[in-house]
Amino acid sequence: MPDVAPLVRNGVSIDDTFAEAFDMRGTALIITAPTLRWARIAAVSMTGFATSIIACGVEAGIDTELGPEDTPDGRPGVRVLLFAGSTEELQKQVVTRVGQCVLTSPGSACYAGIAGTERLKLGDGLRYFADGWQISKRLPDRHIWRMPVMDGEFVIEGTTGLTKDAVGGGNLILMARSSESALFAAEAAAEAIAAVPDAIAPFPGGIVRSGSKVGSKYKGMFASSNHLYCPTLRGAVPESLLGPDIAAVLELVIDGLTSDAVADAMRAGLEAIAAVGPERGACRVGAGNYGGKLGRHHYHLHALAPEGGP
């Protein structure tokens, strides 16, 4: 248990600790379709199996839904964010996922969702699927490819922007007296985080129950279960970080196109957790770090906590 006195907001204890996050490569895409439903179907498909770069290669999720007035082709759309540890991996994942999940989705189109002096291939990498029938079209503000498909044409922008200022690994660890309370608070936090622009929580529903630590006792494992936060191991692990009242722990991991976006998302999550209170939700909030030795971005919970007293 922490030796320092926690900050208390609406009965929820907030540890005096910080989330440690890392530099990432990030991009954004806009997917449009004849209806918002079909734009979202394509977006959900292409951001599937994208929870952690530990095994998925990329972390991705839906940033926001867009009305026709906010998309390049005047149709409803969805903006998705993708993050990876290197430009090469991000490039590979963008082309593969768009090719398999957006190109294949009825009525879809795909455009750059972020500006940037550096670019990633989008249509420039997928146009060859058209087998020579692709048409290049240069517009005043963008270069697009028109590719014949069985329901008409797939329109895709040639490139999308790349940012090297993205951050991955912001996090909040929620501790509660029951699994039901932990999930209730985590759902409230995930909903608040989802409303923050330029940030995503890539795990299922924005929530992860299998929090990890670096390394393992088994050769070849880069990460393993964070046993210090497992309630069932409390009696077997003297250094457990859980008190006797904690029965369930859930974590929210946050990626953002900027450090400010991650901070804003963590702030929104903390406010939502405090608003729920300890009776229905979490009684304590912490964060995961490695002593500040691995990631240069540190988000201190007390600095992000909502104003007010107990």
Backbone bond lengths (Angstrom), bond angles and torsions (degrees), N, CA, C in turn:
res aa  C-N    CA-C-N  psi(-1)  N-CA   C-N-CA  omega(-1)  CA-C   N-CA-C  phi
1 M - - - 1.463 - - 1.529 109.94 -
2 P 1.362 117.72 146.26 1.464 120.00 179.73 1.525 111.28 -62.33
3 D 1.346 117.39 144.63 1.451 121.94 179.86 1.522 112.58 -87.55
4 V 1.334 117.41 -11.66 1.456 121.02 -177.24 1.515 110.23 -94.25
5 A 1.327 115.23 153.53 1.455 120.18 -179.49 1.523 109.87 -71.69
6 P 1.331 117.74 132.84 1.461 119.64 -179.64 1.519 111.67 -79.37
7 L 1.295 115.23 159.42 1.460 122.35 169.67 1.521 106.72 -84.35
8 V 1.318 117.99 141.76 1.469 120.97 -177.83 1.521 109.16 -120.21
9 R 1.322 115.52 128.77 1.456 121.81 176.81 1.518 108.39 -131.27
10 N 1.337 115.45 116.28 1.468 122.37 -179.29 1.531 110.98 53.59
11 G 1.322 116.19 37.47 1.450 121.33 177.64 1.515 114.55 85.84
12 V 1.328 118.28 -3.83 1.468 122.32 -179.78 1.528 108.71 -97.45
13 S 1.338 116.52 123.95 1.452 121.61 179.04 1.527 110.12 -81.03
14 I 1.322 116.20 130.91 1.460 121.97 179.40 1.515 108.00 -115.04
15 D 1.325 116.33 115.33 1.457 121.35 -177.04 1.525 111.71 -61.70
16 D 1.326 115.17 148.70 1.462 120.99 174.57 1.524 107.71 -84.95
17 T 1.313 115.42 78.43 1.461 121.47 -177.61 1.520 109.08 -147.23
18 F 1.319 116.76 -174.56 1.463 120.01 -177.81 1.520 110.65 -142.36
19 A 1.313 114.74 153.26 1.460 121.67 171.51 1.520 107.96 -89.85
20 E 1.317 115.80 133.84 1.455 121.59 -179.55 1.525 109.46 -105.05
21 A 1.328 117.27 122.39 1.458 121.39 -174.84 1.524 110.67 -125.66
22 F 1.334 115.07 170.68 1.454 121.59 -166.67 1.518 111.73 -128.05
23 D 1.326 114.80 156.18 1.460 120.08 172.96 1.522 110.03 -67.10
24 M 1.322 116.53 138.93 1.457 122.52 178.42 1.529 108.78 -135.97
25 R 1.306 115.57 166.34 1.452 122.52 166.93 1.525 107.07 -98.20
26 G 1.331 117.85 137.01 1.448 119.88 -177.11 1.513 113.19 -136.75
27 T 1.324 115.53 154.64 1.450 121.22 174.25 1.520 108.96 -149.49
28 A 1.329 115.35 170.48 1.460 121.59 177.74 1.518 109.32 -139.19
29 L 1.313 115.62 145.01 1.457 122.32 177.94 1.525 108.97 -128.33
30 I 1.308 115.37 149.47 1.466 121.34 172.44 1.520 107.70 -111.55
31 I 1.321 115.63 122.11 1.462 122.14 178.38 1.521 107.78 -109.40
32 T 1.333 116.63 125.14 1.461 120.49 177.93 1.526 109.96 -117.27
33 A 1.321 114.83 163.45 1.465 121.29 -179.33 1.525 108.15 -160.46
34 P 1.337 117.69 172.57 1.468 119.38 178.92 1.522 113.17 -60.41
35 T 1.325 116.74 -29.94 1.465 121.08 178.03 1.525 108.86 -133.80
36 L 1.331 115.65 158.37 1.460 119.99 177.10 1.524 110.62 -62.68
37 R 1.318 116.45 -34.53 1.465 119.85 179.27 1.517 111.12 -57.92
38 W 1.336 117.15 -45.46 1.451 119.59 -177.64 1.526 112.42 -75.52
39 A 1.320 117.32 -29.53 1.468 119.15 173.64 1.524 109.78 -65.16
40 R 1.313 115.80 -40.33 1.463 119.59 -179.87 1.527 111.62 -70.22
41 I 1.336 117.29 -36.78 1.458 120.10 177.07 1.527 110.27 -59.60
42 A 1.323 117.30 -46.10 1.467 120.97 178.54 1.519 111.13 -62.91
43 A 1.332 116.46 -41.36 1.466 120.69 -178.77 1.526 111.34 -66.56
44 V 1.324 116.89 -42.13 1.462 120.47 178.93 1.527 110.21 -63.96
45 S 1.328 116.57 -40.47 1.465 120.06 179.50 1.525 111.29 -63.11
46 M 1.334 116.99 -45.59 1.467 118.83 -174.48 1.517 113.04 -76.12
47 T 1.321 118.11 -18.27 1.466 120.57 177.88 1.524 111.64 -99.89
48 G 1.332 117.40 9.13 1.453 120.46 176.51 1.524 111.05 -71.88
49 F 1.330 116.35 158.26 1.466 122.94 -177.67 1.525 110.13 44.99
50 A 1.326 115.89 54.42 1.467 120.70 -178.07 1.525 109.81 -143.50
51 T 1.333 115.86 45.87 1.459 120.39 -176.66 1.517 113.51 -86.62
52 S 1.334 116.76 -36.45 1.461 119.98 -174.93 1.523 110.65 -150.62
53 I 1.331 115.61 139.12 1.464 119.13 177.29 1.522 111.51 -70.02
54 I 1.322 118.10 -9.19 1.462 120.66 176.86 1.522 110.47 -56.48
55 A 1.332 116.98 -41.20 1.463 120.13 -177.63 1.520 113.71 -132.73
56 C 1.323 117.97 -16.41 1.464 120.89 -174.21 1.526 113.68 -96.68
57 G 1.313 117.29 -15.44 1.457 120.62 -178.64 1.510 113.94 85.14
58 V 1.320 116.31 -28.49 1.461 121.50 -177.06 1.523 108.54 -149.10
59 E 1.333 115.66 152.76 1.458 122.12 171.80 1.517 107.17 -115.66
60 A 1.316 116.74 127.91 1.460 119.74 -172.12 1.522 110.68 -147.15
61 G 1.324 114.57 159.30 1.455 119.41 177.65 1.514 110.59 -175.25
62 I 1.314 115.18 171.72 1.467 121.55 178.35 1.516 109.70 -81.77
63 D 1.328 115.40 127.88 1.461 121.32 178.40 1.523 110.60 -86.82
64 T 1.332 116.81 -51.44 1.464 119.32 -177.76 1.518 110.69 -162.84
65 E 1.310 116.06 157.81 1.461 121.90 171.48 1.521 108.62 -90.54
66 L 1.333 116.34 146.73 1.460 121.76 -175.25 1.528 110.91 -123.42
67 G 1.318 115.83 139.22 1.451 120.57 173.95 1.516 110.73 -82.16
68 P 1.328 117.89 167.47 1.469 121.63 -179.15 1.521 113.36 -55.78
69 E 1.318 117.13 -29.25 1.470 120.51 -179.13 1.534 112.39 -72.43
70 D 1.327 117.23 -12.49 1.464 120.68 -176.03 1.525 113.63 -112.20
71 T 1.319 117.72 10.25 1.463 120.39 -179.75 1.525 111.04 -116.97
72 P 1.313 118.08 156.70 1.465 120.66 -177.73 1.519 114.76 -64.10
73 D 1.337 118.09 -27.75 1.466 119.11 -176.23 1.528 113.99 -111.26
74 G 1.347 117.05 11.77 1.456 120.39 175.63 1.515 114.21 70.52
75 R 1.321 116.99 23.97 1.462 121.41 176.97 1.533 109.22 -117.85
76 P 1.325 118.31 161.39 1.469 118.82 176.50 1.515 111.10 -62.84
77 G 1.343 115.89 149.53 1.448 118.51 -176.46 1.513 113.06 -153.88
78 V 1.318 113.93 178.59 1.456 123.26 179.14 1.524 108.32 -137.03
79 R 1.306 116.72 135.34 1.473 121.19 174.64 1.518 109.09 -98.79
80 V 1.320 115.88 129.44 1.458 120.79 178.97 1.523 109.19 -118.17
81 L 1.320 116.30 150.20 1.460 122.91 177.29 1.517 108.88 -115.73
82 L 1.333 116.24 143.20 1.452 122.32 177.59 1.525 109.19 -133.25
83 F 1.336 116.03 139.16 1.460 122.14 -177.30 1.522 109.78 -134.01
84 A 1.321 116.36 141.74 1.460 121.50 177.23 1.522 109.06 -146.96
85 G 1.328 114.96 169.05 1.446 119.77 -177.93 1.514 113.96 -81.41
86 S 1.337 117.52 -15.57 1.461 121.09 -179.91 1.522 109.79 -144.59
87 T 1.315 116.18 157.15 1.461 120.91 177.05 1.516 110.45 -62.67
88 E 1.331 117.09 -39.54 1.460 121.01 -178.33 1.521 111.73 -62.45
89 E 1.325 116.71 -44.00 1.466 119.52 -179.99 1.518 111.09 -68.68
90 L 1.330 116.88 -39.47 1.454 119.84 178.93 1.522 110.36 -63.28
91 Q 1.335 117.38 -42.96 1.463 120.87 177.95 1.525 110.97 -59.33
92 K 1.298 116.91 -47.27 1.465 121.49 179.56 1.520 111.30 -58.69
93 Q 1.327 116.71 -45.56 1.458 120.70 -176.30 1.532 111.97 -68.91
94 V 1.337 116.94 -38.54 1.464 120.24 179.88 1.526 110.68 -60.74
95 V 1.327 117.23 -51.96 1.462 120.40 -177.27 1.522 111.20 -65.00
96 T 1.319 117.48 -43.09 1.459 120.53 -178.98 1.522 111.64 -64.10
97 R 1.306 116.94 -46.79 1.462 120.57 -175.19 1.531 111.93 -71.35
98 V 1.326 117.32 -40.90 1.458 118.99 176.91 1.525 110.24 -65.18
99 G 1.336 116.77 -41.69 1.456 120.31 -179.28 1.516 113.23 -63.92
100 Q 1.326 116.83 -38.12 1.457 120.04 -176.22 1.525 113.72 -88.19
101 C 1.324 117.52 -25.24 1.466 119.80 -169.92 1.525 115.61 -120.34
102 V 1.331 117.84 -20.90 1.474 120.43 179.68 1.519 110.33 -106.19
103 L 1.319 116.71 -48.30 1.467 120.74 174.24 1.526 111.24 -53.64
104 T 1.315 117.23 -35.97 1.471 121.85 -176.46 1.523 113.73 -82.45
105 S 1.327 117.93 -13.14 1.462 121.60 -173.63 1.535 111.42 -86.06
106 P 1.331 118.92 130.56 1.470 121.81 -174.59 1.527 113.75 -53.19
107 G 1.331 115.81 129.11 1.460 122.07 172.72 1.508 116.14 72.39
108 S 1.321 118.23 8.17 1.461 120.34 -172.16 1.526 112.58 -78.72
109 A 1.326 114.99 159.65 1.462 124.36 169.24 1.514 106.92 -143.41
110 C 1.342 117.13 161.49 1.465 119.67 -175.19 1.522 109.80 -142.18
111 Y 1.339 115.39 132.55 1.461 121.53 -176.25 1.532 110.73 -134.33
112 A 1.321 115.63 162.83 1.460 120.88 174.70 1.523 109.41 -62.25
113 G 1.335 115.31 138.17 1.463 119.83 179.20 1.505 113.37 -113.05
114 I 1.340 116.08 5.66 1.460 120.42 -179.70 1.522 108.08 -153.21
115 A 1.334 115.93 142.03 1.460 120.53 174.21 1.516 108.62 -83.76
116 G 1.304 116.35 166.98 1.462 119.81 178.39 1.510 110.70 171.03
117 T 1.330 116.08 145.31 1.458 119.19 178.45 1.526 110.72 -71.25
118 E 1.314 116.56 -27.80 1.460 120.77 174.51 1.522 108.64 -97.69
119 R 1.334 115.60 146.64 1.456 119.64 -172.80 1.525 111.35 -127.40
120 L 1.312 114.41 152.92 1.454 122.95 170.76 1.521 108.60 -112.11
121 K 1.330 116.44 144.61 1.457 119.76 175.47 1.523 110.34 -67.90
122 L 1.328 114.50 138.31 1.455 121.35 174.94 1.530 106.27 -125.37
123 G 1.320 117.36 -91.79 1.454 119.88 173.55 1.516 113.05 -64.95
124 D 1.333 116.30 -28.78 1.462 119.74 178.13 1.523 112.22 -61.08
125 G 1.325 116.24 -23.57 1.448 120.26 178.29 1.507 113.93 -97.91
126 L 1.343 116.94 -18.89 1.467 121.16 -175.80 1.523 113.89 -102.69
127 R 1.316 117.90 -13.85 1.460 121.41 -171.31 1.523 113.04 -60.49
128 Y 1.319 117.36 -25.97 1.463 119.90 -176.73 1.530 112.74 -66.98
129 F 1.321 116.85 -18.31 1.465 119.26 176.15 1.527 110.57 -60.67
130 A 1.325 116.65 -27.22 1.466 120.41 -179.75 1.524 112.68 -73.22
131 D 1.324 117.17 -4.37 1.471 122.54 171.22 1.528 113.33 58.93
132 G 1.327 114.91 37.72 1.459 119.55 177.47 1.509 114.68 96.24
133 W 1.322 117.95 -10.18 1.468 122.18 179.88 1.528 112.47 -90.22
134 Q 1.322 118.11 -1.64 1.460 121.09 -179.96 1.529 111.00 -66.17
135 I 1.325 115.69 147.63 1.465 121.82 179.81 1.520 108.83 -121.43
136 S 1.328 116.27 128.19 1.458 122.19 177.48 1.522 109.15 -89.55
137 K 1.321 116.08 134.55 1.468 119.86 178.66 1.521 108.56 -137.24
138 R 1.329 115.88 124.85 1.458 120.33 178.93 1.523 109.91 -103.77
139 L 1.323 115.27 121.61 1.455 123.41 177.47 1.529 108.40 -103.78
140 P 1.326 117.94 168.13 1.462 119.27 -178.03 1.531 113.89 -56.56
141 D 1.335 117.06 -34.98 1.465 119.45 -174.31 1.520 114.06 -116.25
142 R 1.340 117.91 3.37 1.456 118.63 -179.01 1.524 111.19 -165.67
143 H 1.315 115.67 159.07 1.460 122.82 175.36 1.522 107.71 -112.67
144 I 1.325 117.37 124.08 1.455 120.23 -177.75 1.529 110.82 -121.20
145 W 1.311 114.03 160.07 1.456 122.32 172.30 1.519 108.62 -116.80
146 R 1.326 115.39 137.49 1.470 121.78 175.19 1.522 107.25 -110.02
147 M 1.318 115.40 118.18 1.459 121.18 -175.15 1.527 109.71 -117.66
148 P 1.329 118.19 123.77 1.454 119.65 179.63 1.532 111.51 -67.24
149 V 1.329 115.58 132.59 1.465 122.61 174.64 1.523 107.68 -135.43
150 M 1.302 117.31 175.03 1.460 120.01 -169.66 1.523 114.47 -71.01
151 D 1.336 118.67 -17.67 1.472 118.79 176.34 1.524 111.66 -106.31
152 G 1.337 117.62 12.99 1.462 121.32 178.27 1.513 111.47 138.83
153 E 1.339 116.82 -113.25 1.457 121.95 179.74 1.521 110.15 -132.65
154 F 1.303 115.23 143.39 1.458 121.38 170.50 1.524 107.03 -100.02
155 V 1.327 116.37 117.82 1.456 122.37 179.20 1.517 108.38 -99.87
156 I 1.333 115.43 127.76 1.459 119.65 -177.59 1.523 109.54 -144.01
157 E 1.319 116.08 136.81 1.455 120.42 178.28 1.521 110.36 -70.19
158 G 1.336 116.51 148.91 1.458 120.76 -175.73 1.521 113.47 -63.98
159 T 1.335 116.43 -42.56 1.459 120.88 -177.48 1.523 109.78 -141.01
160 T 1.319 115.75 166.92 1.457 121.72 171.62 1.514 108.41 -133.36
161 G 1.311 116.86 163.10 1.454 120.95 -176.45 1.519 113.12 -76.30
162 L 1.307 114.89 156.29 1.462 123.22 177.06 1.521 108.54 -125.82
163 T 1.328 117.01 134.11 1.464 120.44 172.30 1.517 109.78 -118.32
164 K 1.325 115.07 137.19 1.458 121.29 174.54 1.524 110.92 -99.64
165 D 1.341 116.51 7.84 1.461 121.97 178.43 1.521 112.40 -96.70
166 A 1.333 117.30 6.19 1.459 120.81 -179.24 1.531 110.59 -68.91
167 V 1.324 114.53 155.71 1.463 121.41 -178.52 1.518 108.83 -131.92
168 G 1.326 116.74 136.09 1.456 121.40 176.77 1.513 111.25 -126.01
169 G 1.315 116.15 144.09 1.457 120.26 173.43 1.508 116.38 104.86
170 G 1.340 118.96 7.23 1.449 118.27 168.14 1.522 108.46 -58.11
171 N 1.320 118.04 146.48 1.466 117.28 -175.18 1.518 113.19 -157.62
172 L 1.311 114.35 156.54 1.457 123.39 172.16 1.524 107.50 -131.78
173 I 1.320 117.29 134.90 1.465 122.14 177.62 1.521 108.17 -112.49
174 L 1.342 115.54 117.27 1.456 121.92 -176.76 1.524 109.79 -99.97
175 M 1.320 115.89 132.15 1.457 121.53 179.24 1.519 109.26 -121.99
176 A 1.338 115.99 130.84 1.462 120.46 -173.37 1.524 111.29 -139.54
177 R 1.317 115.14 168.72 1.464 121.05 -177.34 1.526 112.77 -83.57
178 S 1.326 117.16 -10.10 1.463 120.78 177.23 1.515 108.79 -153.36
179 S 1.328 116.67 159.39 1.458 120.23 178.79 1.523 111.04 -65.08
180 E 1.335 116.19 -33.92 1.466 119.91 179.25 1.527 110.76 -65.00
181 S 1.319 116.56 -42.49 1.465 120.55 179.76 1.527 111.26 -67.64
182 A 1.326 116.07 -39.99 1.465 119.71 178.99 1.520 110.51 -61.63
183 L 1.324 116.51 -44.90 1.465 119.98 -178.98 1.518 111.61 -67.05
184 F 1.320 117.17 -38.61 1.464 120.22 -179.91 1.529 110.20 -61.33
185 A 1.329 116.86 -45.91 1.464 120.57 179.76 1.521 110.87 -67.57
186 A 1.337 116.95 -40.27 1.456 120.38 -178.95 1.525 111.21 -65.71
187 E 1.317 117.21 -38.46 1.464 120.11 177.40 1.517 110.90 -63.60
188 A 1.330 117.42 -40.85 1.468 120.60 177.75 1.523 110.57 -63.36
189 A 1.332 116.63 -41.91 1.455 120.27 179.15 1.522 111.62 -66.96
190 A 1.337 116.94 -41.74 1.464 120.64 179.96 1.525 111.31 -63.29
191 E 1.317 116.72 -38.85 1.464 120.18 177.72 1.526 110.92 -64.43
192 A 1.322 116.93 -40.88 1.467 120.52 178.69 1.523 111.17 -66.49
193 I 1.318 116.96 -40.41 1.465 121.07 179.75 1.524 110.40 -65.84
194 A 1.327 116.87 -38.19 1.459 121.11 -179.16 1.527 112.46 -61.88
195 A 1.318 116.56 -23.82 1.471 120.53 -179.40 1.520 113.08 -83.85
196 V 1.325 117.74 -6.54 1.466 121.25 -178.72 1.528 109.33 -86.50
197 P 1.326 117.96 126.11 1.476 120.22 -179.86 1.521 112.30 -64.76
198 D 1.330 115.91 148.11 1.467 123.76 172.85 1.521 113.72 66.90
199 A 1.332 117.64 20.67 1.460 121.01 178.60 1.520 109.64 -140.63
200 I 1.331 115.87 148.71 1.461 121.32 176.55 1.523 109.48 -137.88
201 A 1.319 115.67 158.79 1.460 123.33 169.20 1.534 105.25 -116.16
202 P 1.339 118.82 100.20 1.465 121.40 -163.80 1.525 117.17 -75.21
203 F 1.324 119.34 -13.78 1.455 119.39 -177.96 1.531 111.26 -76.32
204 P 1.341 118.62 168.41 1.469 121.06 -175.43 1.532 112.36 -54.59
205 G 1.323 115.50 120.18 1.454 119.60 -177.40 1.514 113.04 64.80
206 G 1.334 117.14 13.16 1.454 121.63 -178.18 1.515 114.31 84.89
207 I 1.336 117.84 4.46 1.469 121.99 -170.05 1.527 110.20 -127.35
208 V 1.341 116.09 142.09 1.467 120.69 176.18 1.532 109.31 -128.66
209 R 1.332 116.49 132.35 1.463 119.84 177.43 1.524 112.15 -98.56
210 S 1.348 116.54 -18.76 1.466 120.61 -177.06 1.518 110.37 -100.78
211 G 1.327 116.04 62.56 1.456 119.99 178.88 1.515 110.94 -57.05
212 S 1.328 117.17 145.07 1.462 120.37 -173.35 1.517 112.06 -120.81
213 K 1.316 114.40 161.34 1.450 122.75 172.37 1.525 107.75 -120.78
214 V 1.320 117.20 163.82 1.460 121.04 178.58 1.530 109.57 -75.67
215 G 1.322 116.39 133.53 1.449 121.42 175.27 1.514 114.43 86.21
216 S 1.345 114.65 175.66 1.461 121.31 -176.71 1.517 109.40 -163.16
217 K 1.317 116.71 161.76 1.463 121.09 172.98 1.524 111.29 -74.80
218 Y 1.345 116.34 -14.23 1.456 120.79 -178.12 1.524 110.68 -99.82
219 K 1.305 116.39 134.33 1.454 122.83 -179.07 1.532 110.48 -61.47
220 G 1.315 116.17 135.89 1.454 120.80 177.12 1.512 114.49 90.26
221 M 1.329 118.06 -8.54 1.462 120.95 178.15 1.528 109.16 -91.79
222 F 1.338 116.76 120.05 1.459 120.97 -179.75 1.529 112.16 -83.06
223 A 1.317 116.11 -23.24 1.464 120.90 -179.19 1.519 108.59 -146.36
224 S 1.320 115.41 155.82 1.463 120.21 -179.84 1.518 109.47 -152.17
225 S 1.319 116.12 173.24 1.456 121.89 -175.74 1.525 111.75 -56.33
226 N 1.319 116.08 134.29 1.463 121.57 178.46 1.530 107.99 -79.53
227 H 1.336 115.03 84.68 1.461 121.35 -171.63 1.529 113.06 -62.38
228 L 1.320 116.95 -22.40 1.463 120.08 -179.22 1.521 112.16 -67.11
229 Y 1.327 116.99 -19.40 1.464 121.13 179.75 1.533 112.66 -111.20
230 C 1.328 118.11 14.85 1.470 121.33 178.70 1.528 109.12 -93.87
231 P 1.332 119.42 113.12 1.471 121.11 -177.16 1.523 113.83 -59.37
232 T 1.319 117.79 -33.45 1.464 119.67 -177.88 1.528 112.66 -71.30
233 L 1.340 117.08 -13.62 1.459 120.81 179.85 1.525 112.48 -101.95
234 R 1.316 116.92 4.00 1.461 120.23 -173.33 1.535 111.37 -56.10
235 G 1.319 118.04 -42.71 1.458 120.51 -178.87 1.504 113.84 -73.71
236 A 1.331 117.27 -20.21 1.466 121.21 -177.24 1.521 112.77 -96.80
237 V 1.326 117.01 -12.26 1.464 121.23 -176.16 1.529 108.90 -119.44
238 P 1.332 118.16 101.74 1.471 120.65 -177.34 1.519 113.14 -57.11
239 E 1.336 117.18 -32.27 1.467 120.70 -177.53 1.525 113.17 -89.90
240 S 1.335 117.45 15.14 1.463 121.51 178.95 1.525 111.10 -50.25
241 L 1.318 116.06 141.61 1.465 121.33 -179.92 1.521 112.75 -93.75
242 L 1.326 116.52 10.60 1.454 120.72 -175.97 1.526 111.73 -111.22
243 G 1.331 115.49 136.16 1.452 120.92 174.32 1.519 111.13 -79.90
244 P 1.311 118.20 171.53 1.469 121.97 -176.45 1.523 114.02 -65.81
245 D 1.328 117.57 -17.74 1.464 120.36 -178.66 1.523 113.08 -86.72
246 I 1.323 118.89 -7.69 1.464 121.59 -175.81 1.529 110.43 -91.24
247 A 1.331 115.89 122.30 1.464 121.51 -179.32 1.518 113.02 -112.04
248 A 1.334 117.90 -14.68 1.468 120.59 -178.04 1.520 110.27 -153.48
249 V 1.330 115.21 143.73 1.460 121.95 179.72 1.525 108.94 -132.64
250 L 1.316 117.02 135.61 1.459 122.95 174.00 1.524 108.70 -132.66
251 E 1.327 115.07 153.94 1.461 120.39 -176.92 1.523 110.16 -126.86
252 L 1.313 115.10 147.86 1.460 121.68 171.37 1.520 107.82 -118.76
253 V 1.323 117.12 124.82 1.453 123.14 179.00 1.527 108.32 -108.40
254 I 1.324 116.88 136.79 1.464 121.61 -171.06 1.519 110.72 -127.36
255 D 1.327 116.26 133.39 1.461 123.57 171.62 1.524 108.49 -117.07
256 G 1.322 116.26 147.72 1.456 119.58 178.69 1.509 112.60 -145.25
257 L 1.317 116.35 154.47 1.460 120.85 177.43 1.524 111.62 -70.10
258 T 1.342 116.50 -19.75 1.459 121.85 175.63 1.526 108.82 -139.20
259 S 1.315 115.98 162.86 1.465 120.07 175.64 1.521 110.92 -64.28
260 D 1.325 117.12 -37.47 1.471 120.43 178.54 1.522 111.29 -61.48
261 A 1.336 116.96 -37.52 1.464 120.14 179.63 1.528 110.68 -63.64
262 V 1.335 117.00 -40.73 1.463 120.49 177.75 1.529 110.27 -64.62
263 A 1.324 117.16 -44.45 1.463 120.95 179.07 1.522 110.74 -61.63
264 D 1.330 117.41 -43.67 1.466 121.10 179.20 1.529 111.11 -62.55
265 A 1.326 116.59 -39.80 1.454 120.35 -179.80 1.529 111.22 -67.95
266 M 1.321 116.91 -42.00 1.464 119.66 177.08 1.520 111.40 -64.14
267 R 1.318 116.16 -39.46 1.468 120.69 177.50 1.525 110.55 -61.70
268 A 1.334 116.59 -44.72 1.465 120.70 179.41 1.520 110.63 -63.63
269 G 1.340 116.77 -40.37 1.457 119.70 178.53 1.516 112.27 -63.81
270 L 1.326 116.77 -43.47 1.468 120.68 178.41 1.525 111.61 -62.19
271 E 1.318 116.62 -41.55 1.462 119.88 179.26 1.523 111.11 -62.69
272 A 1.324 116.55 -40.24 1.461 120.20 179.69 1.525 111.21 -66.90
273 I 1.326 117.07 -40.74 1.468 120.67 179.46 1.524 110.74 -64.56
274 A 1.327 116.31 -43.41 1.464 120.06 179.05 1.522 111.22 -64.68
275 A 1.339 117.04 -37.56 1.457 120.62 -179.00 1.528 111.42 -64.82
276 V 1.318 117.60 -35.21 1.466 121.07 178.40 1.525 110.72 -67.27
277 G 1.323 117.39 -40.39 1.456 121.57 179.11 1.519 112.94 83.68
278 P 1.332 117.34 166.82 1.464 121.82 -173.69 1.525 114.92 -76.74
279 E 1.293 118.93 -20.55 1.465 119.82 -177.42 1.525 111.63 -70.77
280 R 1.331 115.92 -40.53 1.468 119.99 -179.98 1.516 112.73 -102.26
281 G 1.340 116.94 -15.12 1.453 119.82 -172.89 1.514 113.37 -132.31
282 A 1.330 115.90 -137.08 1.459 121.42 -177.20 1.520 110.66 -81.81
283 C 1.324 115.46 144.06 1.465 119.04 175.48 1.525 111.22 -100.01
284 R 1.339 115.87 -11.24 1.463 119.52 -179.53 1.525 109.38 -151.98
285 V 1.343 116.00 147.05 1.466 122.13 177.60 1.526 108.77 -130.28
286 G 1.334 114.86 133.00 1.454 120.91 174.70 1.514 109.89 -130.25
287 A 1.303 116.43 -164.84 1.465 121.57 178.76 1.522 109.07 -153.55
288 G 1.323 116.16 156.51 1.446 121.73 -178.48 1.515 112.29 -97.24
289 N 1.322 116.49 134.13 1.464 120.63 175.00 1.522 109.56 -151.30
290 Y 1.301 114.56 172.18 1.463 121.98 -177.84 1.521 110.23 -120.92
291 G 1.328 114.59 36.19 1.454 119.75 -179.40 1.506 114.09 74.64
292 G 1.339 116.05 12.85 1.456 120.48 179.49 1.511 114.26 79.05
293 K 1.336 117.90 13.40 1.453 121.75 -173.90 1.527 114.28 -93.60
294 L 1.333 117.97 -16.95 1.461 119.49 -172.37 1.524 113.90 -112.04
295 G 1.307 118.26 -33.19 1.459 121.03 -178.36 1.512 111.26 -121.25
296 R 1.321 116.96 138.05 1.476 119.33 -175.02 1.524 113.53 -84.35
297 H 1.348 117.52 -8.70 1.461 120.69 -179.51 1.528 109.54 -99.56
298 H 1.349 116.34 117.34 1.458 121.76 -177.86 1.526 109.15 -119.58
299 Y 1.329 115.60 123.56 1.466 121.26 -177.75 1.526 108.59 -114.49
300 H 1.320 116.37 102.51 1.451 122.64 -175.21 1.534 110.31 -79.21
301 L 1.313 115.88 125.76 1.465 120.08 -174.40 1.520 112.35 -63.05
302 H 1.322 118.33 -39.73 1.447 119.36 -178.72 1.527 112.26 -64.24
303 A 1.318 116.44 -30.92 1.475 119.79 178.04 1.520 111.61 -74.43
304 L 1.336 117.11 -23.37 1.465 121.31 -178.16 1.519 112.84 -99.10
305 A 1.325 117.48 -9.30 1.461 121.45 -175.05 1.528 111.64 -66.10
306 P 1.323 116.82 148.92 1.467 119.99 178.30 1.521 111.46 -65.43
307 E 1.312 115.69 155.42 1.453 120.94 177.86 1.524 109.99 -70.07
308 G 1.330 115.36 159.18 1.459 118.64 176.53 1.505 111.54 118.41
309 G 1.321 116.20 168.10 1.455 122.15 -179.12 1.504 112.44 -102.50
310 P 1.327 116.48 -163.61 1.457 121.10 -178.46 1.519 113.45 -56.72
